[in-house]
Amino acid sequence: MLIPIGTIRSNCNGFDAIAEIAVKTKNVWLDSVEFDLSFCSFFEANMAAPLYAVIARLRDELNDVTITNVPAGVSTILRKNKFLSVFSQPELTDTNQTTLPFKILKLTAGDQFNDYLDTYMRGRGIPAMSEALTKRFRQSLFEIFLNATIHSQSKAGIFVCGQFYPNKHRLDFTIADAGVGIRENVRRYTRKQKLNSCKAIEWAMTEGNTTKTGNQPGGLGLKLIKDFIQMNGGKIQVVSRYGYYDFSANGESIRKMSNDFPGTCINIEINTEDTSSYCLKSELKSEDIF
């Protein structure tokens, strides 16, 4: 089965294009699937995480997945971030240190995720943060990972990667899974079986709402990150099933995509032009109090 992949950017159209691939390959089993990138003029490297959520499901169904005809520029990006090494294509050294490499993490790999953050979530244009805020910020990212491991119910694991775009003044960090999706979790919790994807994401993004039980963390882990992003001028995207949610300093919006994305993807985009210094309100050390 041949699947052409065009240009993929970290926006609603990009996520919808990946969801369309999932729809086209939904019933493929014990087959060969070739992703042909001949017409892909640009692939934003952080989108490797949601793309792999689709590939993971294909591999779970015992399909042989290959990626072919990758244009030179795209190949360079996806070899530097180690995505193509999953398909036995050689890595390239990231001499500019702009990538946060693609990783497949098991549901029990919390320590590995923390190590990943320690290694890659420094520099790369991230605005100055106090030590206390840096710790809380990483705790929030870990909470997103933890919620994905708890709620996705996917044995395929969690997929992470990111990319620093110096010329575009942004750093994108993306976490995806091939699980049941936000809609299913919220439906089970609220017992509203007719709740659609957009309403389910709205519910999950409302402060105080959680499907947690016992000692499990609640929400999506985005409260502190949303507060930071609002001041930083960045963006948060949440994609699950048919729902696409976008949050920035300009407000929030949610729309229905044309295609069904299997699982959940959260992308955090930091504005690297931001020259402010941030700390927690409790620290009271800066005019840019956070």
C-alpha positions, 0 to 999 in steps of 0.5 A: 500500500502506497501512501503519499505524504506532502508537506507537514507543519505543526498546525491544524492542517498538518495534524489533519493530514496525519490523521488522514493517513490513519484513516486510510490505513485503519484496516490494513493488517499483515501488509506492507505500507510505504510512506512516499515523501516525494512531494514533501517539501518541508516536514517540521521535525516535532511532527514526527511524534504524531506521525509515529502514533499512526505508524505504531498502530500499523506496526501493532497490526503486523504491517511492514512500514517503510519511508521512501523517496525522502527529499534531501532537506527533509531527510537531513532534518529527520536523520538529525532528530533520529526519526529515520533511524527507526527505519534503519536509515543512518543518523546525522550529527546535529552539530547546531543542536537544534533538535530534541531527538525522537524517542519511543518511551515505554509507559514505565520510562518516567526516569528516562523522560526526566533524563530527556528533559534534563538533557534537551530542555535547556538552552535552545532559546528557552527564556531565562527561568529561576531554578524553582520555576525550571523545576516546576516547569519540568514537573508539569511536562512530566505530569503530561507524560504521566497522564499519557501513560495512565490514560492512553492505555496504549502498549505502544508507548509514548513518543516525544521529540521537538525542534528549535527553529532559530529563524522562526524564533520558536521551540516546539516540544511534542508528546504523542500517544496512540491510545484511546484518546481524550474523548473516550476517557472523558466519556467514561468519567462523565458517562456522557456517551454522546460527548464529541471530541471538541467538547471532551477536549474543552472539558479536559482543558477546563481548570478543575476538571479531571478524570483522576482516580485515587492518587493519579495526577489530574488534568493534562498537566498544563495549568502552569504551562498555560500561564507561562505560554500566555506571558511568553507569547507561545502556543499550546496545541492539543489534538485528539480524535477529531478535536484540534485545540489551540491556546495562545496569548490571543485566546483559545479556539477549538475546531473539528478536523476532517479526519480522526487522529488515533490517540492524543498529541500535545505540542508546546511551542515556546516563543524564543524571542522572549527576552524576559526572565521568569520566576514564581510569584512566591520568589518575588525576584524579578519585575517579570514575576510569574 
